[in-house]
Amino acid sequence: MRPWLLTLALLWPLSPALAAETPPVKRAMTPEDLWAMERVGGAAVSPDGRWAVYSLSVFSVESNKSNADLWLVPTDGSQPPRRLTWNEGSDGSPTWSPDGRRIAFVSKRGETPPQLYLLPLDGGGEAEPVTDLPVGPAVPRWFPDGKRIGFLATTWPDANDDWKLVKERLDKAKDEKTDAKISESRLLRFWDAYKTDGTVSHLFVLDLETRKVRDLTPGSDLVLAFDDVGDWDLAPDGREAALTANATAAPYRTLDTDVFTLAIAEDGAPGPMVNLTKGPLALDEGRARYSPDGRFLVYGRSRRENVPSDFSHLVRRDRATGESRELAPDWDAQAADWTFSPDGQGLYFVAEEKGRQHLFRLAIDGGEPERLAEGGVLSALAVGGTGSGRLVLRQESITRPPRLVSYDSAAGLVTLADPNEKRLAELDLGRVEEATFAGAGGAPVHLFVVLPPGFDPARRWPLLHFIHGGPHGAFRDEFHFRWNAALAASRGHVVAMVNFHGSTGYGQAFADAIQGAHGDKPFADVMAATDHVLARGYVDDQRLAAAGGSYGGYLVAWILGHTDRFAALIDHAGVYDLMAQFASDATWGREVSYGATPWTDPDRIDLYSPSRFASRFTTPTLILHGEKDYRVPVTQGINLYGVLQAKGVPSRIVIFPNENHWVLKPKAALLWWQEVFAWLERYAPAGGK
């Protein structure tokens, strides 16, 4: 071929057939890609089981906000999703009317509190607000007559449904110049809010015809939840509600979370509240759910008092006889998102198992749970009425953001909505492997390993440990929007995620194994995992790094004082001084976690405090912390930073004034990743050599 013809051939567009055969060139993910991902929320299934409505959140870096709208999709996947709302704000918590013709949901529009809206599905118009309250409704549920909707909202025990008084008090609090927080309670603040105003959650009912809102728990000072409004369920006949609340009185030196029932008269008047689980100070963790025929109430209950690692076990209560019994007492795992099957003959739920979360079914009379479908991670389980019998869930993995799926025994898992499919087609998210190695005491320990894009085992790569929080949690095969392993690996780091002793999903004994010795076995497991990955031959032992948040930050600080083998450490919202953690929002159970209390044996607590080993600190450390973090107060990070600076250890601190224990705003999260990558590049540079 003549040279000019060759040039012309190279410039000429490929034919459609040839272009279709050319695989797309994929690139590594960026933090901007992560925040461009649309996030699928939980779904609600129609009474006939044929439709699911779900929320879909989109984030804007420019506005530094999110927007969530409602979408509708058939549960058999026969049609693509259809958008239902276009509100600039947050639409969520959808729930179907008993006849399946309307959806009630909570919508945040403008600067006022979110309100309850009603959307007809027969083409009858736009969503309309049905409440106008000074506080936001939450957890709406329809009464079986289709004329009333119950919901939770905050008020004062002496104000109840006097909305004028409630608004006056809220306005007065806004105008208070001192803004002082005054308390004589152990419950001073929780997560990122002070709990000194005296408000609690009550159960209300809205009459859709009159628009009158009535308090069903007037005068109640029970705390339904410290971090949110709470949870509740309604009996199929609408004559009883079940709630979970703390049964101990202020100042809440001890906690006793119990299941309560509230009788509701035919005319809607509230009856007495009854504590069904009064007794030992175990955390009857709630999520009480009625069976479709109303015969049973199922809830979760832990067995041991004040033990943070204790699993929740499913308990079935016969409402007629009052008999209660555990349904799977020998099963060494714990259920989540449980709900009854449409026929009432069993329970569906999801549960962790060795770094994944699967779908299970358990007969109403108990026995061994049956695994129906496997993760990655399956979550946000929803079941419809007696129609199709399909279940709807979220499904995700380390390399796939959540999508909405349905399940039935014939079809298995069917994709309903996958809003990020096109984005994923452009990205190389690396490759995920997993292994089991001998950890502390020779016990088997599980880890995931994420290999970066373009990985070549003949080259040597830096290693980045991700260390999970909790400590009673786990790294799972999920697309985590905060600690995203694929993004961490994107620039050329091998990412290891160890489910060390104390992690959930590996049995009760494994979760219990670190009580009173938080730095012991988990540290040994991380070191053994490091040796295990190094033995593979592709990791550079001069470029080792570790990053963790919360308890993971604690373990990073523990590593700082116990080894110098790492080139860089990253501590996000980490515990540094165990004695100072009594400034945390939640100090119940510390005597079990730490092995003692400050007034019984302070030396015992100090034994596993990273601050005790400051003389050994030499590793360059990046510290990140939210100033509104009350779980691990920001002074923990500042304290560690001050020590490192005084010693001359290379260190850097990033404080986010408007963030809490998480980093939730897009711009703050992008800065977080920018700082993390820059620190790694300085001390454990990316890429194979």
C-alpha positions in Angstrom: 0.0 0.0 0.0 1.2 3.5 -0.9 2.1 5.6 2.2 -0.6 8.2 1.6 -3.2 5.4 1.2 -2.0 3.9 4.5 -2.4 7.3 6.2 -5.9 7.7 4.7 -6.8 4.3 6.0 -5.7 5.1 9.4 -7.7 8.4 9.4 -10.8 7.0 7.9 -13.6 6.0 10.5 -14.0 2.3 11.1 -17.1 0.6 9.6 -19.9 0.1 12.1 -19.2 -3.6 12.1 -15.5 -3.2 12.9 -16.3 -0.5 15.5 -18.7 -2.8 17.3 -16.0 -5.4 17.6 -13.5 -3.0 19.2 -13.7 -3.3 23.0 -14.0 0.0 24.8 -10.8 1.4 26.4 -11.4 1.4 30.2 -9.8 3.7 32.7 -9.2 3.7 36.4 -11.9 5.2 38.6 -11.5 8.6 40.1 -13.1 10.2 43.2 -15.3 12.2 40.9 -16.5 9.0 39.3 -17.4 7.7 42.7 -19.5 10.7 43.5 -21.1 10.6 40.0 -22.6 7.2 40.9 -26.3 7.2 41.4 -27.3 5.5 44.7 -30.3 3.1 44.8 -32.3 3.3 48.0 -34.6 0.8 49.6 -37.7 -0.3 47.8 -41.4 -0.8 48.8 -43.3 -3.6 47.0 -47.0 -3.1 46.0 -49.7 -5.2 47.7 -50.1 -7.4 44.7 -46.3 -7.9 44.5 -46.1 -6.7 40.9 -44.4 -3.3 41.3 -41.6 -1.7 43.4 -41.1 1.9 44.1 -37.6 3.0 45.2 -35.6 6.2 45.8 -32.6 7.1 43.6 -30.1 9.7 44.9 -27.9 11.8 42.7 -25.1 14.0 44.1 -23.9 17.3 42.8 -20.3 18.4 43.5 -21.1 21.9 42.3 -24.0 22.5 44.7 -22.5 20.2 47.3 -25.9 18.6 47.8 -27.9 15.5 46.9 -31.3 15.0 45.2 -33.4 11.9 45.7 -36.5 11.0 43.6 -38.9 8.1 43.4 -38.9 5.6 40.6 -41.3 2.8 39.7 -40.4 -0.6 38.2 -42.2 -4.0 37.7 -40.8 -6.7 39.9 -40.4 -9.1 37.0 -38.0 -6.8 35.2 -40.2 -6.7 32.1 -40.0 -2.9 31.8 -37.4 -0.3 32.5 -37.9 2.0 35.6 -40.1 5.0 35.3 -39.5 8.2 37.2 -42.3 9.4 39.5 -41.0 12.6 41.1 -38.9 15.5 40.0 -38.5 17.4 43.3 -35.4 19.4 44.0 -34.7 17.8 47.4 -35.1 14.5 49.0 -38.0 12.1 48.3 -37.9 8.8 50.3 -39.6 6.3 52.6 -42.3 5.3 50.1 -45.2 3.1 51.3 -48.1 1.7 49.2 -51.8 2.3 50.1 -53.7 -1.0 50.8 -55.4 -0.8 47.4 -52.1 -0.2 45.6 -53.4 3.0 43.9 -51.4 5.6 45.9 -48.0 6.0 47.4 -47.3 8.0 50.6 -43.7 9.3 51.0 -41.6 11.8 52.9 -40.4 14.8 50.9 -38.0 17.6 51.8 -38.9 20.7 49.8 -37.3 24.1 50.5 -36.1 25.1 53.9 -39.0 23.8 55.9 -39.0 20.3 57.6 -39.8 17.4 55.3 -43.5 16.5 55.1 -45.7 13.6 54.2 -46.9 13.6 50.5 -49.4 11.5 48.6 -49.0 10.5 45.0 -51.7 8.9 42.9 -50.6 6.3 40.4 -53.6 6.4 38.1 -52.4 9.6 36.4 -54.5 11.7 38.7 -52.0 14.5 39.3 -48.9 15.5 41.1 -47.9 14.6 44.6 -49.6 16.8 47.2 -48.6 17.5 50.8 -50.9 16.0 53.4 -49.1 17.3 56.5 -47.9 20.8 57.4 -46.0 20.3 60.7 -43.1 22.1 62.4 -41.3 18.7 62.6 -40.7 16.0 59.9 -42.7 12.8 59.8 -40.8 9.6 59.4 -41.5 5.8 58.9 -45.0 6.2 57.4 -47.3 3.2 57.4 -50.9 2.9 56.1 -53.7 1.7 58.2 -55.7 -1.1 56.6 -58.7 1.1 55.9 -56.7 3.3 53.6 -58.0 6.4 55.3 -55.2 6.9 57.8 -51.4 6.9 57.8 -49.3 6.5 61.0 -45.8 7.9 61.4 -43.2 8.8 63.9 -42.1 12.4 64.7 -40.4 14.3 67.5 -42.3 16.4 70.1 -42.2 17.1 73.8 -43.9 14.7 76.2 -46.1 17.6 77.4 -46.7 19.1 74.0 -47.8 16.0 72.1 -49.8 17.1 69.0 -50.1 20.7 70.1 -48.3 21.9 67.0 -48.6 25.5 67.8 -46.8 25.0 71.1 -44.2 22.7 69.4 -43.4 25.5 66.8 -43.2 28.1 69.5 -40.6 26.1 71.4 -38.6 25.4 68.2 -38.6 29.0 67.3 -37.5 30.0 70.8 -34.7 27.5 70.7 -33.5 29.1 67.3 -33.6 32.5 68.9 -31.7 31.5 72.1 -28.5 33.6 72.2 -26.5 31.5 74.6 -27.2 28.2 72.8 -26.1 26.5 76.1 -26.5 22.7 76.3 -27.4 21.8 79.9 -27.9 18.2 81.1 -27.9 15.9 84.1 -28.1 12.8 81.9 -25.6 10.3 80.6 -27.4 10.8 77.2 -25.8 14.2 76.6 -25.3 14.0 72.8 -25.6 11.3 70.2 -23.8 10.9 66.8 -23.7 14.6 65.8 -26.5 16.2 67.8 -27.1 17.3 71.4 -29.9 15.6 73.3 -30.6 18.3 75.8 -33.9 19.8 74.4 -36.1 17.1 76.0 -37.8 16.0 72.7 -38.6 12.4 72.1 -40.3 10.5 69.2 -44.1 9.8 69.4 -46.4 7.8 67.2 -49.0 9.9 65.3 -51.8 9.1 63.0 -53.0 11.3 60.1 -56.7 11.3 59.1 -56.5 11.8 55.3 -60.0 13.3 55.1 -59.7 15.9 57.8 -55.9 16.2 57.7 -55.9 16.1 61.5 -52.8 14.6 63.1 -53.4 12.8 66.5 -50.8 11.7 69.0 -51.1 8.0 69.8 -48.5 8.1 72.6 -49.4 11.3 74.5 -47.2 12.0 77.5 -44.7 9.3 76.7 -41.1 10.1 77.6 -39.7 6.8 76.2 -36.7 7.1 73.9 -37.4 5.2 70.7 -34.0 5.7 69.3 -30.9 7.8 70.2 -29.8 8.4 66.7 -33.1 8.7 64.8 -36.8 8.7 65.2 -37.1 5.0 65.7 -39.0 2.0 64.1 -42.5 0.6 64.4 -45.0 -1.8 62.8 -48.7 -2.0 62.6 -50.8 -5.1 63.1 -52.8 -6.3 60.0 -56.1 -5.2 61.6 -54.8 -1.8 62.5 -55.7 -2.3 66.2 -52.2 -2.5 67.6 -48.7 -1.0 67.0 -45.4 -2.4 68.1 -42.5 -0.1 68.9 -39.0 -0.5 70.3 -37.9 1.9 73.1 -35.5 2.2 76.0 -37.3 1.2 79.2 -34.9 2.8 81.7 -35.6 6.3 82.9 -33.3 9.4 82.8 -30.4 9.8 83.5 -30.0 6.5 81.5 -27.0 5.1 83.5 -28.1 1.7 82.1 -30.0 0.8 78.9 -32.8 -1.7 78.5 -34.2 -1.7 75.0 -37.6 -3.5 75.0 -40.5 -4.2 72.6 -43.7 -2.3 73.5 -47.2 -2.7 72.1 -49.8 0.0 71.9 -53.5 -0.8 71.6 -55.5 1.3 69.1 -59.3 1.5 69.5 -61.6 1.2 66.6 -62.3 4.9 66.7 -58.5 5.5 66.6 -58.1 6.4 70.3 -54.8 5.2 71.8 -54.9 2.5 74.5 -52.3 1.5 77.0 -48.7 0.7 76.1 -47.4 -2.7 77.3 -43.8 -3.8 77.7 -43.6 -7.3 76.2 -40.0 -8.0 77.0 -39.5 -6.5 80.4 -36.8 -8.3 82.3 -32.9 -8.5 82.1 -31.1 -5.5 80.7 -30.5 -7.2 77.4 -30.9 -5.1 74.2 -34.1 -6.5 72.7 -33.0 -4.9 69.4 -36.5 -4.6 68.1 -37.6 -4.5 64.5 -40.8 -6.1 65.7 -42.9 -7.3 62.8 -46.4 -8.7 62.7 -47.3 -11.9 60.7 -49.8 -11.3 57.9 -52.5 -13.2 59.8 -51.7 -11.2 63.0 -51.0 -14.3 65.0 -47.3 -13.7 65.7 -44.9 -10.9 66.4 -41.2 -11.5 65.6 -38.4 -9.3 66.9 -34.6 -9.5 67.5 -33.2 -10.0 71.0 -29.6 -10.3 72.3 -28.8 -12.8 75.1 -26.2 -11.0 77.2 -26.4 -7.8 79.1 -24.3 -4.9 78.0 -22.1 -6.9 75.6 -21.5 -4.9 72.3 -20.5 -8.0 70.3 -23.6 -10.0 71.2 -25.6 -11.3 68.3 -29.3 -10.6 67.9 -31.5 -13.7 67.7 -35.0 -14.0 66.2 -37.8 -14.5 68.7 -41.4 -15.4 67.8 -44.1 -14.3 70.2 -47.6 -15.8 70.0 -49.9 -12.8 70.6 -52.7 -14.9 72.0 -50.8 -17.0 74.5 -47.8 -14.7 75.1 -45.4 -17.7 74.5 -42.0 -16.5 73.2 -39.2 -18.7 71.8 -36.1 -18.3 69.7 -36.5 -19.6 66.1 -33.0 -20.7 65.3 -31.2 -20.8 68.7 -28.2 -22.9 67.4 -27.5 -20.8 64.3 -24.2 -19.0 64.8 -25.1 -15.8 62.8 -27.5 -12.9 63.0 -30.4 -11.8 60.8 -31.2 -8.4 59.4 -34.0 -6.8 57.4 -36.4 -9.7 58.4 -39.9 -9.7 57.1 -42.7 -12.3 56.8 -43.4 -14.2 53.7 -46.8 -13.3 52.1 -48.3 -16.5 53.3 -47.0 -16.0 56.9 -45.3 -19.5 56.9 -41.8 -18.2 57.1 -39.4 -15.3 57.4 -37.1 -13.8 54.8 -34.0 -12.0 55.9 -30.4 -11.3 55.0 -27.4 -12.3 57.0 -23.6 -11.9 57.0 -21.5 -14.9 56.2 -17.7 -14.7 55.6 -17.5 -11.3 54.1 -20.8 -11.5 52.1 -24.4 -11.1 52.9 -26.9 -13.6 51.6 -30.7 -14.0 51.4 -32.2 -16.6 53.7 -35.6 -18.1 54.6 -36.6 -19.5 58.0 -39.8 -21.5 58.7 -42.1 -19.9 61.1 -41.7 -22.9 63.4 -37.9 -22.5 63.4 -35.1 -24.8 62.3 -32.0 -24.2 60.2 -32.2 -21.1 57.9 -32.2 -22.0 54.2 -29.9 -19.9 51.9 -31.9 -18.8 48.9 -29.5 -16.4 47.0 -25.9 -15.3 47.4 -24.3 -11.9 47.5 -21.8 -10.0 47.2 -24.0 -8.1 49.5 -27.8 -8.3 49.4 -29.6 -5.8 51.6 -32.8 -3.6 52.0 -35.1 -6.6 51.7 -38.8 -5.8 50.8 -41.7 -8.2 50.3 -45.1 -7.4 48.7 -48.5 -8.9 49.3 -49.9 -12.3 48.2 -49.5 -11.6 44.5 -46.3 -12.5 42.7 -44.4 -13.4 45.8 -41.3 -11.7 44.5 -38.7 -10.2 46.9 -36.9 -7.0 46.1 -33.4 -6.2 47.3 -30.3 -4.2 46.7 -27.3 -6.2 45.3 -23.7 -5.0 45.2 -20.1 -6.1 45.3 -16.6 -4.5 45.7 -16.6 -3.8 41.9 -20.3 -3.1 41.4 -22.3 -0.3 42.9 -25.8 -1.2 44.3 -28.5 -2.1 41.8 -32.1 -3.1 42.4 -33.0 -6.8 41.9 -35.9 -9.1 42.5 -35.9 -12.7 43.6 -38.2 -15.7 43.3 -37.5 -19.4 43.4 -38.0 -19.9 39.6 -36.1 -16.9 38.2 -33.5 -16.4 40.9 -32.1 -12.9 41.0 -33.4 -10.5 38.2 -32.0 -7.0 37.7 -34.7 -4.3 37.9 -32.7 -1.1 37.9 -28.9 -0.6 37.3 -28.4 3.1 37.0 -24.6 3.0 36.9 -24.3 0.3 34.1 -23.0 2.7 31.5 -20.5 4.3 33.9 -19.1 0.9 34.9 -18.6 0.0 31.2 -16.0 2.8 31.1 -14.1 1.9 34.3 -11.5 -0.7 35.2 -12.1 -1.4 38.8 -9.3 -3.9 39.2 -9.6 -7.5 40.2 -10.8 -9.0 43.6 -9.2 -12.0 45.2 -9.7 -13.5 48.7 -7.8 -15.8 50.9 -7.8 -17.4 54.4 -4.6 -17.4 56.4 -3.4 -18.2 59.9 -4.0 -15.2 62.2 -3.7 -14.7 65.9 -3.3 -18.0 67.7 -3.3 -19.9 64.4 -7.0 -19.2 63.9 -8.2 -18.9 60.3 -8.7 -15.3 59.2 -10.3 -14.1 56.0 -9.3 -11.2 53.8 -10.1 -9.6 50.5 -7.4 -8.4 48.2 -8.1 -5.8 45.5 -5.5 -5.7 42.7 -5.2 -2.4 40.8 -6.0 -1.8 37.1 -3.1 -3.0 34.9 -1.8 -5.3 37.6 1.2 -7.4 36.6 2.3 -10.0 39.2 5.9 -9.8 37.8 6.2 -6.3 39.2 6.3 -5.1 42.8 3.4 -2.9 44.1 2.8 -0.9 47.2 0.3 -2.4 49.8 -2.5 -0.5 51.4 -4.3 -2.1 54.3 -7.9 -0.9 54.8 -8.9 -1.5 58.5 -12.6 -1.6 59.2 -14.4 0.1 62.1 -16.8 -1.3 64.7 -14.8 -3.2 65.8 -17.8 -5.5 65.5 -18.4 -5.1 61.8 -16.7 -6.5 58.7 -15.3 -5.7 55.3 -17.8 -7.3 52.9 -18.0 -7.8 49.2 -19.7 -4.4 48.8 -19.3 -1.2 46.9 -18.6 1.1 49.9 -19.2 4.7 49.2 -16.9 5.9 52.0 -14.1 3.3 52.1 -14.2 2.3 48.5 -11.5 -0.4 47.9 -11.6 -0.2 44.1 -11.0 3.6 44.2 -8.2 3.1 46.8 -6.5 0.6 44.3 -7.2 2.8 41.3 -3.8 4.6 41.3 -1.7 1.5 41.7 -1.9 0.1 45.2 -2.8 -3.5 46.2 -5.5 -3.1 48.8 -5.9 -5.7 51.6 -9.1 -5.8 53.7 -8.7 -8.1 56.7 -11.6 -9.3 58.7 -9.6 -9.7 61.9 -10.8 -11.1 65.2 -13.8 -9.2 66.4 -15.4 -9.1 63.0 -18.9 -10.2 62.4 -19.9 -12.9 59.9 -17.6 -15.5 61.4 -19.5 -16.7 64.5 -20.2 -15.3 68.0 -16.9 -16.6 69.5 -14.8 -14.9 66.8 -16.7 -11.6 67.4 -16.2 -11.9 71.2 -12.4 -12.7 70.9 -11.2 -9.1 71.4 -13.2 -8.0 74.4 -11.0 -6.3 76.9 -8.0 -6.5 74.5 -8.8 -4.4 71.5 -5.3 -4.1 70.2 -4.2 -7.7 70.7 -5.5 -10.2 68.1 -6.6 -7.7 65.5 -3.0 -6.3 65.4 -1.6 -9.8 65.1 -4.1 -10.6 62.3 -3.1 -7.5 60.3 0.6 -8.3 60.7 0.0 -11.9 59.6 -2.0 -10.7 56.6 0.9 -8.4 55.6 3.2 -11.4 55.7 0.7 -13.5 53.7 0.4 -10.9 50.9 4.2 -10.3 50.9 4.7 -14.0 50.4 2.9 -13.7 47.1 6.0 -11.9 45.7 4.4 -8.9 44.1 4.3 -6.5 47.1 7.2 -4.0 47.8 8.0 -4.3 51.6 9.3 -0.7 51.5 5.9 0.7 50.4 3.5 -0.6 53.1 0.7 1.6 54.3 -2.4 1.3 56.4 -5.6 3.4 56.7 -8.6 3.0 59.0 -11.5 4.8 60.5 -13.1 4.8 63.9 -12.0 1.5 65.5 -9.9 1.1 62.3 -8.3 4.5 63.2 -7.7 3.1 66.7 -5.8 0.1 65.2 -3.8 2.4 63.0 -2.7 4.3 66.2 -2.0 1.0 67.8 0.2 0.0 64.8 1.9 3.4 65.1 3.2 2.4 68.6 4.0 -1.3 67.9 5.8 -1.5 64.6 7.9 0.6 62.2 7.4 -1.6 59.1 4.9 0.7 57.5 6.0 3.7 55.4 2.7 5.6 55.9 -0.4 5.6 58.1 -3.8 7.2 57.7 -6.0 7.7 60.8 -9.6 8.8 60.2 -11.8 9.5 63.2 -9.6 7.2 65.2 -9.5 6.5 68.9 -6.1 7.5 70.4 -6.7 7.7 74.2 -9.1 5.1 75.7 -9.6 7.1 78.9 -10.7 10.1 76.9 -13.3 8.0 75.0 -15.6 8.5 77.9 -16.2 11.9 76.2 -17.9 9.8 73.5 -21.6 10.0 72.9 -22.1 6.3 73.7 -20.2 5.0 76.7 -22.5 2.0 77.6 -20.6 -1.3 77.4 -17.2 0.2 77.7 -16.4 -2.0 80.7 -16.8 -5.0 78.5 -15.0 -3.6 75.5 -12.1 -2.1 77.5 -12.0 -4.7 80.3 -12.6 -2.2 83.1 -14.0 1.3 83.9 -12.0 4.4 84.9 -13.2 4.1 88.5 -12.5 0.4 88.9 -9.1 -0.2 87.1 -7.8 2.7 85.0 -4.5 0.8 84.5 -6.4 -2.0 82.8 -7.9 0.5 80.3 -4.6 2.1 79.8 -3.0 -1.2 78.9 -4.6 -1.1 75.4 -4.6 2.6 74.9 -2.4 3.7 71.9 -1.5 6.9 73.8 0.5 4.7 76.2 3.1 3.9 73.4 3.8 7.4 72.2 7.5 7.0 72.8 7.6 4.5 69.9 5.9 6.7 67.3 8.0 7.2 64.2 5.8 6.5 61.1 4.5 9.5 59.0 0.8 9.8 59.8 -2.1 11.6 58.2 -5.0 12.4 60.5 -8.5 13.2 59.3 -11.5 14.1 61.6 -14.9 15.7 61.5 -15.5 18.4 64.1 -19.1 17.3 64.6 -18.0 13.7 65.4 -19.4 12.9 68.9 -18.8 9.2 68.6 -15.0 9.7 68.5 -14.5 13.4 69.6 -12.3 15.5 67.4 -9.9 15.9 70.3 -8.8 12.3 69.8 -7.3 13.2 66.4 -6.0 16.6 67.7 -4.3 14.8 70.6 -2.5 12.4 68.4 -1.5 15.1 66.0 -0.1 17.2 68.9 2.0 14.4 70.1 3.4 13.6 66.6 4.2 17.3 66.0 5.9 17.7 69.4 8.0 14.6 68.7 8.9 15.7 65.2 7.2 12.8 63.4 6.0 13.8 59.9 2.3 14.4 60.3 -0.6 16.3 58.8 -4.1 16.9 60.1 -7.3 17.7 58.1 -10.3 18.8 60.2 -13.7 19.0 58.6 -15.7 21.6 60.6 -19.1 20.5 59.2 -18.7 16.7 59.0 -19.5 14.1 61.7 -18.1 10.5 62.1 -18.6 10.2 58.3 -17.7 12.5 55.5 -21.0 13.1 53.7 -20.7 16.2 51.6 -19.3 15.7 48.0 -16.7 18.4 48.2 -15.4 17.3 51.6 -15.2 13.7 50.4 -13.2 14.8 47.3 -10.8 16.7 49.5 -10.6 13.6 51.8 -9.5 11.4 48.8 -7.1 14.1 47.6 -5.4 14.2 51.0 -5.2 10.4 51.2 -3.7 9.9 47.8 -1.2 12.8 48.3 0.0 11.2 51.6 0.3 7.8 50.0 2.2 9.3 47.0 4.6 11.0 49.4 5.5 8.0 51.5 4.3 4.9 49.7 4.1 5.9 46.0 1.7 4.0 43.8 2.5 1.8 40.8 4.3 -1.3 39.9 8.1 -1.4 39.7 
